[in-house]
Amino acid sequence: MTVPAVAVVAALFLAAGSVSGSVLASDAPVDDARPPSGRYLLMDANGRAVTDADFPGQFQLVAFGYTYCPDICPTTLVETAAILKQLGERAERVQPIFITVDPQRDTPEVLTTYTAYFHPRIIGLTGSPALVERAARNFNVRFEKVTEPGAPADRYHVDHSAGMYLLGPDGSYIRKFGYSTSAAAIAERIEMLLDETPTALLP
């Protein structure tokens, strides 16, 4: 099944109100004593290094997941697109980012096709396993590859923390929105932050 086909199926699940998928049963932080920093150093579809400091003046709305995810990740990206739509022209002040936790299969090309299906402004980022793991730890995101007994090595799913993470115009970590938070509630909160942010810090 192609990436767009997977996304269509997931969107149908969303419309029907049925949501399940590869999400960790425990979404506790990796290290309760260490607050998330929101820092990352990864690669975009053009092989260009991208960091949390590359979007000055913009809020960053970050999600972690992978393109083979059955419905948690497509649902999150459908909601990301809904947030941008609700923000209207102000959406230009928000950069949506999707960071893969499956760099083995999610090549830059695969990520580009996948994210573009949901919204053209969503940037897909990948990197070496070490860089992806470091980025996840900096957001207190947990993920784990799971392979069923006897299954081929390339047949696996990835359990991972769900939700969205918001960084400020200076790249600082602001907060996490839990998976159950509606797109309308997230958009409303971002609008409040936009109102509170000095115009000089916005693009």
Backbone hydrogen bonds, N-H to C=O, Kabsch-Sander energy under -0.5 kcal/mol:
donor,donor_aa,acceptor,acceptor_aa,energy
6,V,2,T,-2.2
7,A,3,V,-2.2
8,V,4,P,-2.4
9,V,5,A,-2.3
10,A,6,V,-2.4
11,A,7,A,-2.4
12,L,8,V,-1.9
13,F,9,V,-1.8
14,L,10,A,-2.2
15,A,11,A,-2.5
16,A,12,L,-1.8
17,G,13,F,-0.6
17,G,14,L,-1.2
18,S,13,F,-2.5
19,V,17,G,-0.6
23,V,21,G,-1.8
24,L,160,H,-1.3
27,D,25,A,-0.6
34,R,31,D,-2.0
37,S,138,N,-2.2
38,G,138,N,-2.2
42,L,50,V,-2.9
43,M,126,T,-3.0
44,D,48,R,-2.3
47,G,44,D,-1.9
50,V,42,L,-2.7
52,D,40,Y,-1.1
54,D,51,T,-1.8
57,G,169,P,-2.3
58,Q,55,F,-2.0
59,F,93,R,-2.7
60,Q,167,L,-1.9
61,L,95,Q,-2.0
62,V,60,Q,-0.7
62,V,165,Y,-3.5
63,A,97,I,-2.3
65,G,99,I,-2.1
69,C,66,Y,-1.4
75,T,71,D,-2.2
76,T,72,I,-2.0
77,L,73,C,-2.3
78,V,74,P,-2.4
79,E,75,T,-2.1
80,T,76,T,-2.0
81,A,77,L,-2.2
82,A,78,V,-1.8
83,I,79,E,-2.4
84,L,80,T,-2.2
85,K,81,A,-2.1
86,Q,82,A,-2.3
87,L,83,I,-2.0
88,G,84,L,-1.0
88,G,85,K,-0.5
90,R,87,L,-1.7
91,A,88,G,-1.7
92,E,89,E,-1.4
93,R,90,R,-2.0
94,V,91,A,-2.1
95,Q,59,F,-3.3
97,I,61,L,-2.7
98,F,123,I,-3.0
99,I,63,A,-3.0
99,I,97,I,-0.5
100,T,98,F,-0.5
100,T,125,L,-2.3
101,V,65,G,-2.4
105,R,102,D,-1.1
106,D,102,D,-2.7
107,T,105,R,-1.7
111,L,107,T,-2.6
112,T,108,P,-2.2
113,T,109,E,-2.1
114,Y,110,V,-2.3
115,T,111,L,-2.9
116,A,112,T,-2.0
117,Y,113,T,-1.0
117,Y,114,Y,-0.5
118,F,114,Y,-0.7
118,F,115,T,-0.9
119,H,115,T,-2.3
122,I,119,H,-1.4
123,I,96,P,-2.2
124,G,122,I,-0.5
125,L,98,F,-2.6
126,T,43,M,-2.3
132,V,128,S,-2.6
133,E,129,P,-2.4
134,R,130,A,-2.1
135,A,131,L,-2.4
136,A,132,V,-2.5
137,R,133,E,-2.3
138,N,134,R,-2.0
139,F,135,A,-0.9
139,F,136,A,-0.9
140,N,137,R,-1.1
141,V,136,A,-3.4
144,E,159,D,-2.6
146,V,157,H,-3.3
151,A,148,E,-2.3
155,R,152,P,-1.9
156,Y,154,D,-0.8
157,H,146,V,-2.4
159,D,144,E,-2.4
159,D,157,H,-0.5
160,H,22,S,-1.1
161,S,142,R,-2.3
164,M,177,F,-2.3
165,Y,62,V,-2.9
166,L,175,R,-2.9
167,L,60,Q,-2.7
167,L,165,Y,-0.5
168,G,172,S,-3.2
171,G,168,G,-2.4
174,I,166,L,-2.9
175,R,166,L,-1.2
177,F,164,M,-3.6
178,G,176,K,-0.6
181,T,178,G,-2.1
186,I,182,S,-2.1
187,A,183,A,-2.7
188,E,184,A,-2.2
189,R,185,A,-2.0
190,I,186,I,-2.5
191,E,187,A,-2.4
192,M,188,E,-1.8
193,L,189,R,-2.0
194,L,190,I,-2.5
195,D,191,E,-2.1
196,E,192,M,-1.5
197,T,193,L,-1.0
201,L,198,P,-2.1
202,L,199,T,-1.7
